[in-house]
Each structure stands twice: as C-alpha cells, then as structure tokens.
Amino acid sequence: MRRFGVVCILFVCILGMSATRDTVAADRAAIPDGVARKQNEEARRPGQLTESVDVTSANGASQSSSDALPIGGVVIVAPGDAYAWRVWPSGKIEFSFNSGHTWVLQKSGVTTDLIAGSAPSEKVCWVVGKSGTVLLTTDRGKHWKPLTSPIKEDVAGVFAQDAKRASIWTASHEQSLQTNDGGATWTPNSDK
C-alpha cells in the first residue's frame, strides 16, 4: 500500500510538471515575437547600455551604431555575418556563431585592453590592443596566438586579408606596418 501511495504521488508530480511546461509554452506563444526578442536581448546584456559603436565586416558591409553595446565592447564580424568576435578591456574575447544571439567566452592569454580587430574569414581573426598587443586565431578562437609586435605603444587598428597578410597601425598613424607571413616579420606599410 505504501508503494502505491508513493507511485501515485510521483504520477501526480509528473502530471503537474507536464501541465506547468504546457502552460509556460502557451504563455511564450502568446508573447509577440518582437517583444520576446527584446526581452531576450535585454536579459543577455550585462551592465548599463550607454555606448554604441559602428561595426564593419571584412566584406565591407556596415552595421548601424543604433544597436547599443555595453561600454567597452567592440564587435568584429566575419564575412557572411554569422560568426563574430567581441573584444573588451582586460583581454576578454567572446565569440558568436549565430549572428550575436549568444556569446561564448574565449581564452585570449592576455590581460591588456583589446581595442580592435579584423576577421577576413569565419575561422581567422586578428585582434589588437594596448602596449603593442597583436593576437591571431585561425581556428575560430579555440587558440589565440600572441604575435611579436614591432609597435610598443597602443595598436589602434588592424586590417587583415587572410591568416598571413595584415596591416596594423597606431592611433596617430605615425606607425603603420604590414606582415605577409602571419606576423613573423613586419615591414613599414607604404599605404601609411
């Protein structure tokens, strides 16, 4: 008799959970798609939203700065717009494989502030930052390789054509260098 009582209680609990799940699904269906999307975006955003940035993908397409980001984040979009990286101060890098709907933290191996980047493909991304920081991934960020930079001051920008060819420069554009061998050697950029 005792087993029968336990089985009945379990059965009632399972039915209750199923009914609750159906009620939640019905509630979600009743929320208009735009409202649900806005709620999801707001829930994903850490901190206060006060700064916006312009984003240009490697294929030349631009994104509007009306999409606010938390202070300090810079988005780097790969061609096709599905894959993207987001760089932050203190060496933080995040990766998205679904057009920025979700972000996964990656290990950069550095603690310097990251400023900019360039993604010429879905697997390759160059990232630059303060104190001459230059990073490269060729496997969607599973491994970030720190490169020896000839620039010791803050590197303000990078433009990459592929995993071997890229240009970097300082904010003043007094130093502008290029590599054709994945950052093993750097030469002055004639397009300064």
Secondary structure as UniProt FT lines:
FT   HELIX           2..30
FT   HELIX           33..44
FT   STRAND          51..52
FT   STRAND          55..56
FT   TURN            58..59
FT   STRAND          62..63
FT   TURN            65..66
FT   STRAND          68..69
FT   TURN            71..72
FT   STRAND          74..77
FT   TURN            79..80
FT   STRAND          84..87
FT   HELIX           89..91
FT   STRAND          93..96
FT   TURN            99..100
FT   STRAND          104..106
FT   STRAND          114..118
FT   STRAND          125..129
FT   HELIX           130..132
FT   STRAND          134..137
FT   TURN            140..141
FT   STRAND          145..146
FT   STRAND          155..160
FT   STRAND          166..170
FT   TURN            171..172
FT   STRAND          176..179
FT   TURN            182..183
FT   STRAND          187..188
FT   TURN            190..191
//
